[in-house]
Amino acid sequence: MNFINTINLLKEKYDFVFFSEDANYQKYFIDLIKGLLTFEKKIIYLSSDRFDKINEKNVINIFIGKGLLRVFFLSLVKCKYFFLTLTDLNNHDLKKNKKIDKYVYLFHAANSTHRAYTETAFNNYDVILCPGFRHESELKKMENLYNLKKKIIIKSGYFFLNAIRKSNLKKKYKKKIILIDP
């Protein structure tokens, strides 16, 4: 897709847009995207990695590069829900865009929110998909402690762990396997 086509495509308002920093992050989105595709006609998948593509019928893959080019493309996006795994939104080069209704944070690690992330990591999100009950509790405590804007917190489970479970159900193992999740 060329530069002009990408700009024209991003002028349209979509329901769901996903942003991936590189191909390693796709595994955190893929189950959610496939689930949304059961009732959504079109999902936009933006990536800073040229080789990061989702091969599903109604997913439009757009390579947006890094640096200034990425900032430019992200400033054009119009959507209801913008999903990403990047913390500290608005505190570094990735700034909020007024044409996006809700920013949705999706955990790429199931760690504790106060042990592994900065105090400002989740401040600028509207919706947070929590992998477990502990995350919800910690986020609510942070909102109260620092007098932050209340977020919509959804207990979603950990999508990556679900993908691992599904892939392991298809395999036949001779030995028992134990998966340890932090």
MDTraj code that builds the backbone (N, CA, C; nanometers):
import mdtraj as md
import numpy as np

residues = "MET ASN PHE ILE ASN THR ILE ASN LEU LEU LYS GLU LYS TYR ASP PHE VAL PHE PHE SER GLU ASP ALA ASN TYR GLN LYS TYR PHE ILE ASP LEU ILE LYS GLY LEU LEU THR PHE GLU LYS LYS ILE ILE TYR LEU SER SER ASP ARG PHE ASP LYS ILE ASN GLU LYS ASN VAL ILE ASN ILE PHE ILE GLY LYS GLY LEU LEU ARG VAL PHE PHE LEU SER LEU VAL LYS CYS LYS TYR PHE PHE LEU THR LEU THR ASP LEU ASN ASN HIS ASP LEU LYS LYS ASN LYS LYS ILE ASP LYS TYR VAL TYR LEU PHE HIS ALA ALA ASN SER THR HIS ARG ALA TYR THR GLU THR ALA PHE ASN ASN TYR ASP VAL ILE LEU CYS PRO GLY PHE ARG HIS GLU SER GLU LEU LYS LYS MET GLU ASN LEU TYR ASN LEU LYS LYS LYS ILE ILE ILE LYS SER GLY TYR PHE PHE LEU ASN ALA ILE ARG LYS SER ASN LEU LYS LYS LYS TYR LYS LYS LYS ILE ILE LEU ILE ASP PRO".split()
xyz = np.array([
    [0.0855, -0.1172, 0.0000],
    [0.0000, 0.0000, 0.0000],
    [0.0904, 0.1239, 0.0000],
    [0.0604, 0.2165, -0.0871],
    [0.1462, 0.3346, -0.0939],
    [0.1039, 0.4419, 0.0069],
    [0.1847, 0.5433, 0.0174],
    [0.1685, 0.6509, 0.1161],
    [0.0310, 0.7188, 0.1044],
    [-0.0079, 0.7577, -0.0166],
    [-0.1355, 0.8283, -0.0389],
    [-0.2538, 0.7375, -0.0054],
    [-0.2493, 0.6117, -0.0462],
    [-0.3573, 0.5172, -0.0143],
    [-0.3711, 0.4991, 0.1367],
    [-0.2585, 0.4928, 0.2070],
    [-0.2605, 0.4791, 0.3528],
    [-0.3264, 0.6006, 0.4172],
    [-0.2898, 0.7190, 0.3727],
    [-0.3503, 0.8424, 0.4266],
    [-0.5003, 0.8422, 0.4025],
    [-0.5429, 0.8086, 0.2810],
    [-0.6862, 0.8052, 0.2486],
    [-0.7605, 0.7018, 0.3322],
    [-0.7000, 0.5860, 0.3523],
    [-0.7610, 0.4802, 0.4328],
    [-0.7795, 0.5252, 0.5776],
    [-0.6816, 0.5978, 0.6302],
    [-0.6888, 0.6416, 0.7699],
    [-0.7834, 0.7601, 0.7911],
    [-0.8355, 0.8183, 0.6848],
    [-0.9321, 0.9281, 0.6974],
    [-1.0700, 0.8774, 0.7394],
    [-1.0967, 0.7498, 0.7110],
    [-1.2251, 0.6890, 0.7456],
    [-1.2271, 0.6555, 0.8949],
    [-1.3442, 0.6634, 0.9591],
    [-1.3548, 0.6281, 1.1014],
    [-1.3929, 0.4806, 1.1146],
    [-1.3169, 0.4093, 1.1967],
    [-1.3377, 0.2663, 1.2183],
    [-1.3814, 0.2416, 1.3620],
    [-1.4359, 0.1239, 1.3866],
    [-1.4705, 0.0876, 1.5236],
    [-1.3465, 0.0453, 1.6007],
    [-1.2653, -0.0434, 1.5405],
    [-1.1510, -0.1011, 1.6111],
    [-1.0220, -0.0844, 1.5317],
    [-0.9238, -0.0238, 1.5968],
    [-0.7902, -0.0108, 1.5395],
    [-0.6917, -0.0626, 1.6438],
    [-0.5968, -0.1442, 1.5980],
    [-0.4935, -0.1995, 1.6854],
    [-0.3581, -0.1453, 1.6419],
    [-0.2732, -0.1159, 1.7391],
    [-0.1366, -0.0736, 1.7091],
    [-0.0385, -0.1706, 1.7726],
    [0.0543, -0.2197, 1.6906],
    [0.1567, -0.3122, 1.7367],
    [0.2935, -0.2504, 1.7129],
    [0.3773, -0.2547, 1.8152],
    [0.5126, -0.2001, 1.8018],
    [0.5977, -0.2856, 1.7095],
    [0.5789, -0.4168, 1.7131],
    [0.6472, -0.5070, 1.6200],
    [0.5806, -0.6433, 1.6252],
    [0.6298, -0.7359, 1.5419],
    [0.5666, -0.8677, 1.5262],
    [0.5586, -0.9463, 1.6571],
    [0.6468, -0.9196, 1.7517],
    [0.6440, -0.9905, 1.8798],
    [0.5182, -0.9617, 1.9614],
    [0.4503, -0.8514, 1.9339],
    [0.3320, -0.8137, 2.0112],
    [0.2023, -0.8715, 1.9550],
    [0.2068, -0.9237, 1.8326],
    [0.0852, -0.9756, 1.7703],
    [0.0189, -1.0840, 1.8549],
    [0.0983, -1.1657, 1.9215],
    [0.0435, -1.2760, 2.0005],
    [-0.0474, -1.2278, 2.1141],
    [-0.0329, -1.1022, 2.1549],
    [-0.1183, -1.0481, 2.2613],
    [-0.2523, -0.9976, 2.2073],
    [-0.2587, -0.9703, 2.0773],
    [-0.3789, -0.9171, 2.0140],
    [-0.4623, -1.0219, 1.9410],
    [-0.3978, -1.1233, 1.8891],
    [-0.4589, -1.2085, 1.7866],
    [-0.5913, -1.2725, 1.8307],
    [-0.5999, -1.3228, 1.9528],
    [-0.7262, -1.3839, 1.9981],
    [-0.8389, -1.2810, 2.0072],
    [-0.8073, -1.1636, 2.0556],
    [-0.9074, -1.0574, 2.0651],
    [-0.9531, -1.0155, 1.9254],
    [-0.8597, -0.9984, 1.8346],
    [-0.8950, -0.9596, 1.6973],
    [-0.9842, -1.0655, 1.6322],
    [-0.9472, -1.1919, 1.6453],
    [-1.0294, -1.2992, 1.5871],
    [-1.1693, -1.3006, 1.6488],
    [-1.1778, -1.2757, 1.7780],
    [-1.3085, -1.2688, 1.8440],
    [-1.3923, -1.1534, 1.7911],
    [-1.3304, -1.0370, 1.7750],
    [-1.4030, -0.9200, 1.7241],
    [-1.4464, -0.9388, 1.5791],
    [-1.3689, -1.0138, 1.5036],
    [-1.4026, -1.0366, 1.3620],
    [-1.5316, -1.1163, 1.3434],
    [-1.5767, -1.1846, 1.4483],
    [-1.7008, -1.2616, 1.4353],
    [-1.8219, -1.1701, 1.4173],
    [-1.8093, -1.0422, 1.4592],
    [-1.9207, -0.9494, 1.4382],
    [-1.8780, -0.8143, 1.3819],
    [-1.7535, -0.7986, 1.3484],
    [-1.7032, -0.6722, 1.2935],
    [-1.6605, -0.6920, 1.1491],
    [-1.6973, -0.5968, 1.0621],
    [-1.6676, -0.6081, 0.9197],
    [-1.5223, -0.5779, 0.8853],
    [-1.4614, -0.4847, 0.9587],
    [-1.3280, -0.4409, 0.9222],
    [-1.2513, -0.3971, 1.0473],
    [-1.1287, -0.4457, 1.0602],
    [-1.0397, -0.4055, 1.1687],
    [-0.9089, -0.3582, 1.1056],
    [-0.8589, -0.2482, 1.1559],
    [-0.7319, -0.1945, 1.1074],
    [-0.6218, -0.2388, 1.2029],
    [-0.5139, -0.2909, 1.1473],
    [-0.3985, -0.3357, 1.2256],
    [-0.2768, -0.2561, 1.1799],
    [-0.2355, -0.1620, 1.2642],
    [-0.1195, -0.0779, 1.2354],
    [0.0024, -0.1385, 1.3029],
    [0.1142, -0.1398, 1.2324],
    [0.2354, -0.1927, 1.2929],
    [0.3569, -0.1129, 1.2495],
    [0.4529, -0.1027, 1.3409],
    [0.5807, -0.0392, 1.3110],
    [0.6778, -0.1381, 1.2477],
    [0.6339, -0.2609, 1.2321],
    [0.7169, -0.3682, 1.1764],
    [0.6618, -0.4081, 1.0395],
    [0.7415, -0.3940, 0.9369],
    [0.7001, -0.4237, 0.7993],
    [0.6485, -0.5673, 0.7831],
    [0.6993, -0.6594, 0.8626],
    [0.6644, -0.8012, 0.8489],
    [0.5536, -0.8466, 0.9452],
    [0.4995, -0.7551, 1.0213],
    [0.3942, -0.7855, 1.1177],
    [0.2585, -0.7704, 1.0498],
    [0.2001, -0.8829, 1.0082],
    [0.0707, -0.8811, 0.9389],
    [-0.0199, -0.9891, 0.9970],
    [-0.1483, -0.9606, 0.9979],
    [-0.2467, -1.0598, 1.0409],
    [-0.3207, -1.1057, 0.9158],
    [-0.3133, -1.2330, 0.8899],
    [-0.3726, -1.2896, 0.7687],
    [-0.5158, -1.3359, 0.7942],
    [-0.6022, -1.2410, 0.8128],
    [-0.7455, -1.2664, 0.8294],
    [-0.8192, -1.1815, 0.7266],
    [-0.9293, -1.2334, 0.6768],
    [-1.0033, -1.1705, 0.5670],
    [-1.0351, -1.0222, 0.5897],
    [-1.0873, -0.9857, 0.7036],
    [-1.1335, -0.8487, 0.7260],
    [-1.0364, -0.7629, 0.8073],
    [-0.9091, -0.8010, 0.8090],
    [-0.8077, -0.7207, 0.8764],
    [-0.7262, -0.6475, 0.7708],
    [-0.7212, -0.5161, 0.7827],
    [-0.6396, -0.4348, 0.6925],
    [-0.5091, -0.4038, 0.7647],
    [-0.3994, -0.4565, 0.7121],
    [-0.2668, -0.4371, 0.7705],
    [-0.2031, -0.3125, 0.7105],
    [-0.1544, -0.2247, 0.7986],
    [-0.0885, -0.1033, 0.7519],
    [0.0446, -0.0885, 0.8248],
    [0.1516, -0.0809, 0.7480],
    [0.2846, -0.0559, 0.8034],
    [0.3003, 0.0948, 0.8191],
    [0.3292, 0.1401, 0.9422],
    [0.3413, 0.2844, 0.9663],
    [0.4820, 0.3269, 1.0083],
    [0.5755, 0.2350, 1.0108],
    [0.7132, 0.2704, 1.0410],
    [0.7342, 0.3150, 1.1845],
    [0.8465, 0.3826, 1.2052],
    [0.8824, 0.4315, 1.3387],
    [0.9143, 0.5798, 1.3310],
    [0.9365, 0.6393, 1.4462],
    [0.9771, 0.7791, 1.4500],
    [0.8694, 0.8739, 1.4017],
    [0.9118, 0.9736, 1.3260],
    [0.8228, 1.0795, 1.2793],
    [0.7103, 1.0273, 1.1899],
    [0.7407, 0.9279, 1.1075],
    [0.6391, 0.8702, 1.0194],
    [0.5267, 0.8061, 1.1015],
    [0.5631, 0.7343, 1.2058],
    [0.4629, 0.6711, 1.2929],
    [0.3779, 0.7773, 1.3627],
    [0.4419, 0.8810, 1.4145],
    [0.3692, 0.9899, 1.4820],
    [0.2695, 1.0530, 1.3843],
    [0.3136, 1.0742, 1.2606],
    [0.2262, 1.1332, 1.1593],
    [0.1040, 1.0449, 1.1336],
    [0.1256, 0.9162, 1.1062],
    [0.0141, 0.8262, 1.0768],
    [-0.0812, 0.8136, 1.1951],
    [-0.0273, 0.8050, 1.3161],
    [-0.1139, 0.7922, 1.4340],
    [-0.1958, 0.9188, 1.4586],
    [-0.1498, 1.0316, 1.4105],
    [-0.2271, 1.1553, 1.4250],
    [-0.3469, 1.1579, 1.3300],
    [-0.3468, 1.0722, 1.2281],
    [-0.4568, 1.0667, 1.1310],
    [-0.5688, 0.9716, 1.1705],
    [-0.5391, 0.8769, 1.2572],
    [-0.6342, 0.7698, 1.2899],
    [-0.7627, 0.8255, 1.3507],
    [-0.8764, 0.7716, 1.3009],
    [-1.0085, 0.8017, 1.3565],
    [-1.0716, 0.6679, 1.3925],
    [-1.1142, 0.6537, 1.5176],
    [-1.1791, 0.5274, 1.5546],
    [-1.2524, 0.5418, 1.6868],
    [-1.3359, 0.4421, 1.7147],
    [-1.4042, 0.4356, 1.8438],
    [-1.3104, 0.3797, 1.9500],
    [-1.2403, 0.2695, 1.9185],
    [-1.1523, 0.2030, 2.0151],
    [-1.0151, 0.1796, 1.9531],
    [-0.9126, 0.2292, 2.0208],
    [-0.7745, 0.2142, 1.9752],
    [-0.7008, 0.1284, 2.0775],
    [-0.6596, 0.0091, 2.0373],
    [-0.5968, -0.0888, 2.1275],
    [-0.4448, -0.0846, 2.1131],
    [-0.3761, -0.0869, 2.2276],
    [-0.2315, -0.0953, 2.2247],
    [-0.1772, -0.1531, 2.3544],
    [-0.0524, -0.1986, 2.3479],
    [0.0130, -0.2565, 2.4660],
    [0.1212, -0.1640, 2.5190],
    [0.1268, -0.0439, 2.4690],
    [0.2305, 0.0530, 2.5054],
    [0.1871, 0.1317, 2.6289],
    [0.2687, 0.1284, 2.7320],
    [0.2361, 0.2042, 2.8533],
    [0.2793, 0.3499, 2.8375],
    [0.2400, 0.4309, 2.9346],
    [0.2774, 0.5729, 2.9394],
    [0.2325, 0.6515, 2.8172],
    [0.1134, 0.6202, 2.7694],
    [0.0531, 0.6948, 2.6591],
    [0.0558, 0.8440, 2.6921],
    [0.0958, 0.9245, 2.5974],
    [0.1017, 1.0704, 2.6101],
    [0.2237, 1.1193, 2.6884],
    [0.3050, 1.0275, 2.7401],
    [0.4227, 1.0669, 2.8176],
    [0.5530, 1.0490, 2.7396],
    [0.5432, 1.0076, 2.6141],
    [0.6599, 0.9986, 2.5256],
    [0.6133, 1.0305, 2.3842],
    [0.6747, 0.9765, 2.2807],
    [0.6419, 1.0182, 2.1433],
    [0.5007, 0.9826, 2.0983],
    [0.4366, 0.8872, 2.1621],
    [0.3001, 0.8512, 2.1242],
    [0.2006, 0.9381, 2.2026],
    [0.1401, 1.0324, 2.1327],
    [0.0469, 1.1276, 2.1945],
    [-0.0976, 1.0908, 2.1619],
    [-0.1883, 1.1315, 2.2515],
    [-0.3304, 1.1062, 2.2286],
    [-0.3794, 1.1904, 2.1111],
    [-0.4788, 1.1349, 2.0432],
    [-0.5364, 1.1953, 1.9245],
    [-0.6845, 1.2189, 1.9557],
    [-0.7344, 1.3403, 1.9347],
    [-0.8735, 1.3733, 1.9684],
    [-0.9758, 1.3033, 1.8792],
    [-0.9298, 1.2423, 1.7695],
    [-1.0202, 1.1711, 1.6785],
    [-1.0411, 1.0253, 1.7215],
    [-0.9788, 0.9887, 1.8321],
    [-0.9960, 0.8545, 1.8875],
    [-1.0835, 0.8666, 2.0117],
    [-1.1959, 0.7943, 2.0127],
    [-1.2907, 0.8044, 2.1234],
    [-1.2363, 0.7432, 2.2527],
    [-1.1849, 0.6201, 2.2448],
    [-1.1378, 0.5495, 2.3652],
    [-1.0042, 0.4807, 2.3366],
    [-0.9093, 0.5044, 2.4249],
    [-0.7814, 0.4330, 2.4207],
    [-0.7919, 0.3129, 2.5133],
    [-0.7586, 0.1958, 2.4590],
    [-0.7727, 0.0713, 2.5333],
    [-0.6347, 0.0088, 2.5536],
    [-0.5990, -0.0138, 2.6803],
    [-0.4707, -0.0779, 2.7102],
    [-0.4917, -0.2282, 2.7247],
    [-0.4040, -0.3029, 2.6599],
    [-0.4059, -0.4481, 2.6645],
    [-0.2710, -0.4935, 2.7197],
    [-0.2727, -0.5665, 2.8297],
    [-0.1481, -0.6102, 2.8938],
    [-0.0722, -0.7085, 2.8065],
    [0.0577, -0.6851, 2.7921],
    [0.1433, -0.7816, 2.7235],
    [0.2246, -0.8615, 2.8254],
    [0.2059, -0.8298, 2.9508],
    [0.2687, -0.9062, 3.0588],
    [0.1680, -0.9114, 3.1732],
    [0.1662, -1.0215, 3.2429],
    [0.0678, -1.0372, 3.3503],
    [0.1253, -0.9969, 3.4862],
    [0.2270, -0.9092, 3.4860],
    [0.2889, -0.8655, 3.6120],
    [0.1969, -0.7721, 3.6900],
    [0.2359, -0.7511, 3.8132],
    [0.1678, -0.6561, 3.8994],
    [0.1840, -0.5155, 3.8419],
    [0.0783, -0.4360, 3.8469],
    [0.0829, -0.3017, 3.7892],
    [0.1720, -0.2055, 3.8673],
    [0.1870, -0.2271, 3.9968],
    [0.2701, -0.1338, 4.0739],
    [0.4147, -0.1802, 4.0873],
    [0.4466, -0.3010, 4.0466],
    [0.5832, -0.3518, 4.0569],
    [0.6603, -0.3364, 3.9254],
    [0.5917, -0.3451, 3.8135],
    [0.6608, -0.3503, 3.6847],
    [0.6421, -0.2253, 3.5993],
    [0.5547, -0.1352, 3.6405],
    [0.5228, -0.0200, 3.5572],
    [0.5448, 0.1104, 3.6335],
    [0.5572, 0.2206, 3.5600],
    [0.5731, 0.3520, 3.6225],
    [0.4394, 0.3966, 3.6815],
    [0.4440, 0.4980, 3.7665],
    [0.3208, 0.5518, 3.8273],
    [0.2250, 0.6067, 3.7225],
    [0.2788, 0.6537, 3.6103],
    [0.1961, 0.7172, 3.5068],
    [0.1594, 0.6218, 3.3927],
    [0.1960, 0.4961, 3.4037],
    [0.1815, 0.3997, 3.2939],
    [0.0401, 0.3927, 3.2358],
    [-0.0622, 0.4045, 3.3183],
    [-0.1999, 0.3827, 3.2727],
    [-0.2879, 0.5073, 3.2828],
    [-0.2300, 0.6197, 3.3228],
    [-0.3076, 0.7413, 3.3494],
    [-0.3914, 0.7896, 3.2317],
    [-0.3426, 0.7753, 3.1117],
    [-0.4090, 0.8351, 2.9965],
    [-0.4945, 0.7383, 2.9151],
    [-0.5242, 0.6244, 2.9736],
    [-0.6119, 0.5280, 2.9060],
    [-0.7548, 0.5452, 2.9540],
    [-0.8479, 0.5104, 2.8677],
    [-0.9903, 0.5172, 2.9021],
    [-1.0419, 0.3809, 2.9471],
    [-0.9889, 0.2755, 2.8846],
    [-1.0328, 0.1382, 2.9120],
    [-0.9076, 0.0535, 2.9322],
    [-0.9132, -0.0340, 3.0328],
    [-0.8018, -0.1251, 3.0554],
    [-0.8574, -0.2673, 3.0620],
    [-0.8001, -0.3544, 2.9783],
    [-0.8366, -0.4953, 2.9793],
    [-0.7420, -0.5673, 3.0737],
    [-0.7950, -0.6128, 3.1866],
    [-0.7123, -0.6713, 3.2932],
    [-0.7016, -0.8229, 3.2809],
    [-0.5796, -0.8751, 3.2939],
    [-0.5631, -1.0201, 3.2877],
    [-0.6134, -1.0923, 3.4120],
    [-0.6227, -1.0216, 3.5239],
    [-0.6670, -1.0873, 3.6465],
    [-0.7263, -0.9896, 3.7467],
    [-0.7847, -1.0450, 3.8536],
    [-0.8514, -0.9614, 3.9552],
    [-0.7524, -0.8709, 4.0271],
    [-0.6278, -0.9149, 4.0425],
    [-0.5266, -0.8358, 4.1126],
    [-0.4996, -0.7039, 4.0383],
    [-0.4979, -0.7088, 3.9060],
    [-0.4732, -0.5887, 3.8257],
    [-0.5832, -0.4848, 3.8470],
    [-0.7069, -0.5327, 3.8486],
    [-0.8193, -0.4419, 3.8709],
    [-0.8067, -0.3742, 4.0065],
    [-0.7777, -0.4505, 4.1077],
    [-0.7625, -0.3974, 4.2427],
    [-0.6493, -0.2942, 4.2494],
    [-0.5359, -0.3265, 4.1911],
    [-0.4209, -0.2347, 4.1942],
    [-0.4500, -0.1056, 4.1177],
    [-0.5149, -0.1173, 4.0029],
    [-0.5464, 0.0021, 3.9235],
    [-0.6439, 0.0937, 3.9970],
    [-0.7436, 0.0355, 4.0618],
    [-0.8395, 0.1168, 4.1380],
    [-0.7720, 0.1858, 4.2558],
    [-0.6792, 0.1165, 4.3207],
    [-0.6047, 0.1778, 4.4315],
    [-0.5195, 0.2941, 4.3809],
    [-0.4573, 0.2773, 4.2648],
    [-0.3768, 0.3852, 4.2068],
    [-0.4631, 0.5056, 4.1709],
    [-0.5826, 0.4809, 4.1162],
    [-0.6736, 0.5907, 4.0832],
    [-0.7083, 0.6705, 4.2078],
    [-0.7387, 0.6004, 4.3173],
    [-0.7736, 0.6675, 4.4425],
    [-0.6538, 0.7374, 4.5062],
    [-0.5414, 0.6697, 4.5103],
    [-0.4211, 0.7232, 4.5730],
    [-0.3720, 0.8504, 4.5047],
    [-0.3736, 0.8513, 4.3703],
    [-0.3221, 0.9661, 4.2948],
    [-0.4330, 1.0552, 4.2383],
    [-0.5573, 1.0306, 4.2801],
    [-0.6719, 1.1097, 4.2359],
    [-0.6793, 1.1181, 4.0827],
    [-0.6735, 1.0019, 4.0183],
    [-0.6735, 0.9944, 3.8726],
    [-0.8141, 0.9763, 3.8177],
    [-0.8290, 1.0089, 3.6909],
    [-0.9558, 0.9872, 3.6206],
    [-0.9892, 0.8381, 3.6260],
    [-1.1141, 0.8062, 3.6582],
    [-1.1590, 0.6662, 3.6637],
    [-1.1612, 0.6074, 3.5236],
    [-1.1157, 0.4853, 3.5144],
    [-1.1116, 0.4150, 3.3874],
    [-1.2169, 0.3045, 3.3862],
    [-1.2535, 0.2632, 3.2674],
    [-1.3375, 0.1447, 3.2545],
    [-1.2414, 0.0272, 3.2636],
    [-1.2621, -0.0571, 3.3616],
    [-1.1731, -0.1714, 3.3818],
    [-1.2524, -0.2984, 3.3530],
    [-1.2010, -0.3758, 3.2595],
    [-1.2693, -0.4976, 3.2160],
    [-1.1809, -0.6178, 3.2468],
    [-1.2370, -0.7146, 3.3169],
    [-1.1642, -0.8392, 3.3434],
    [-1.1711, -0.9235, 3.2163],
    [-1.0648, -0.9209, 3.1413],
    [-1.0645, -0.9867, 3.0105],
    [-0.9913, -1.1199, 3.0104],
    [-0.9115, -1.1436, 3.1110],
    [-0.8219, -1.2587, 3.1058],
    [-0.6961, -1.2193, 3.0313],
    [-0.6039, -1.3113, 3.0236],
    [-0.4754, -1.2862, 2.9573],
    [-0.4801, -1.3558, 2.8219],
    [-0.5015, -1.2786, 2.7169],
    [-0.5241, -1.3333, 2.5832],
    [-0.4104, -1.4250, 2.5375],
    [-0.2871, -1.3903, 2.5707],
    [-0.1726, -1.4714, 2.5290],
    [-0.1774, -1.6100, 2.5930],
    [-0.2133, -1.6169, 2.7200],
    [-0.2242, -1.7462, 2.7877],
    [-0.3354, -1.8300, 2.7239],
    [-0.4451, -1.7663, 2.6869],
    [-0.5539, -1.8374, 2.6188],
    [-0.5066, -1.8957, 2.4859],
    [-0.4255, -1.8186, 2.4124],
    [-0.3725, -1.8671, 2.2837],
    [-0.2809, -1.9872, 2.3056],
    [-0.1995, -1.9829, 2.4107],
    [-0.1112, -2.0956, 2.4420],
    [-0.1943, -2.2186, 2.4750],
    [-0.2982, -2.2002, 2.5554],
    [-0.3855, -2.3130, 2.5912],
    [-0.4477, -2.3758, 2.4670],
    [-0.4998, -2.2913, 2.3775],
    [-0.5633, -2.3422, 2.2554],
    [-0.4642, -2.4200, 2.1697],
    [-0.3440, -2.3663, 2.1542],
    [-0.2453, -2.4351, 2.0700],
    [-0.2020, -2.5663, 2.1333],
    [-0.1939, -2.5715, 2.2651],
    [-0.1539, -2.6948, 2.3328],
    [-0.2643, -2.7993, 2.3326],
    [-0.3909, -2.7566, 2.3234],
    [-0.5006, -2.8525, 2.3172],
    [-0.4977, -2.9313, 2.1865],
    [-0.4442, -2.8707, 2.0822],
    [-0.4389, -2.9356, 1.9516],
    [-0.3243, -3.0353, 1.9424],
    [-0.2250, -3.0210, 2.0287],
    [-0.1076, -3.1079, 2.0230],
    [-0.1262, -3.2294, 2.1127],
    [-0.0706, -3.3392, 2.0716],
    [-0.0717, -3.4617, 2.1524],
    [0.0666, -3.4768, 2.2152],
    [0.0695, -3.4791, 2.3465],
    [0.1966, -3.4924, 2.4177],
    [0.2068, -3.6297, 2.4831],
    [0.3262, -3.6839, 2.4778],
    [0.3499, -3.8117, 2.5446],
    [0.3769, -3.7892, 2.6930],
    [0.4389, -3.6732, 2.7232],
    [0.4684, -3.6415, 2.8632],
    [0.3748, -3.5302, 2.9075],
    [0.3516, -3.5248, 3.0370],
    [0.2704, -3.4145, 3.0903],
    [0.3552, -3.2877, 3.0924],
    [0.2897, -3.1761, 3.0601],
    [0.3578, -3.0471, 3.0583],
    [0.2934, -2.9574, 3.1622],
    [0.3766, -2.8867, 3.2365],
    [0.3269, -2.7933, 3.3367],
    [0.3642, -2.6529, 3.2894],
    [0.2648, -2.5669, 3.2797],
    [0.2877, -2.4283, 3.2427],
    [0.2802, -2.3442, 3.3689],
    [0.3853, -2.2694, 3.3977],
    [0.3888, -2.1841, 3.5170],
    [0.3729, -2.0410, 3.4708],
    [0.2690, -1.9754, 3.5192],
    [0.2391, -1.8375, 3.4825],
    [0.2640, -1.7488, 3.6049],
    [0.3375, -1.6399, 3.5862],
    [0.3680, -1.5553, 3.7037],
    [0.2448, -1.4931, 3.7659],
])
top = md.Topology()
chain = top.add_chain()
for i, resn in enumerate(residues, 1):
    res = top.add_residue(resn, chain, resSeq=i)
    for name in ("N", "CA", "C"):
        top.add_atom(name, md.element.get_by_symbol(name[0]), res)
traj = md.Trajectory(xyz[None], top)
